[in-house]
Amino acid sequence: MAGSSTALARLLLAAGLQGQRLAATQLALLRQVPAWGFDNLLADWVYLRFLQYHGSRGARAATGYDLNPQYFRAIVERDPHFLAAYFYLSPATSLFAGKPQTSVALIGQRLQHIDTSRTPRACYLWVYRGTDQMLFLPGQQAAARSYRNAARCAQQHDSAQMHQLARSARDTARFLRTHPIGDRERANAWAGILRRAPDGATRQRAIRAIERLGGEVTATAGGQLEVQLPPRGAAQRQQPAEPRR
């Protein structure tokens, strides 16, 4: 029985690797073929393929999430205004594929093609970028610049949501300029990821990170998640490293 299970696992792994190689080839070709003016439709199709790929947990447990960055690039190069794709693929690339630098670079590049004065939700892309820079990459001043840009972007819009974003981003940028990042700040950034999480797997990763940093996540009677951050001045811990595969 054990031998049969091992053989089946090997067959599944081989099939998964073959499927992953095929998907990688398709993505490489998609970046080169002309869309004849239907770039947004092609981006939609690739996004649906990504959802199928990312959501296949059994296959991903065997072969990992290495194609997430390639899906991200293929989609936003075709349609830089596809905001829903950024909000899903940014954490998918940073948390699951372990490529925060790719997410940061793609968001920075594609923001140049988005008129944020006409697209308020695009201001959140600066927050996603700053969060990746703060949590995963060296040099917190780069994160501070992203949060400053988020604040400037939000100030273009007259709504309660954008006013709140401007205040929050401005406060974060000010803090990052003058204070080292500690466990409380990292846990707060993970709490932001938890609030914005597009799926259950991302929520679970955020909860585990918050708890490793000394915070606590509880559910209210109404099913809402509440985050208690670590106390100020708590002993500094090593930044948690979420498994990438």
QUIPESUL-V859357 format. One line per field, one symbol per residue. ss: DSSP state (a for helix, b for strand, c for the rest). psi: psi as a letter, one per 20 degrees, with the letter a starting at -180 (. if undefined). burial: + if it has 9 or more other ideal C-beta (glycine too) atoms within 8 Angstrom, else -. A space follows every 50 residues. Layout:
BEGIN
ss = ???
psi = ???
burial = ???
END
This chain:
BEGIN
ss = caaaaaaaaaaaaaaaaaaaaaaaaaaaaaccccccccaaaaaaaaaaaa aaaaacaaaaaaaccccaaaaaaaaaaaccccaaaaaaaaaaaaaaccca aaaaaaaaaaaccccccccaaaaaaaaaaaaaaaaacccaaaaaaaaaaa aaaacccccaaaaaaaaaaaaaaaaaaaccccaaaaaaaaaaaaaaccca aaaaaaaaaaaacccbbbbcccccbbbbccccccccccccccccc
psi = ghhggggghggggghghghggghggggghhihqqiljlghhhggghghgg hgghinhghhhgiakhighhggghghhhnijmhhgghghghhggggikmh hgggggggghhijpnihinghhhihhggghgghghiqqnihhgghghghg ggghiiqmqhghgggggghgggggghhiqqpahggghhghhggghipirh ggghgggggghhjjappqprhjjqpppoqqqqjqpprppqoppi.
burial = -----------++--++-++--++--++-++---+---++-+++-++-++ +-++----++-++-+-++++++++++-++--++-+++++++++++++-++ -+++-+++-++--+-+--++-++++++++++++++-+--+-+++++++++ +-++-+-----++-+++-++-++-++-----+++++++++++++-++--- -++-+++++++-+++-+-------+-+-++---+--+--+-----
END
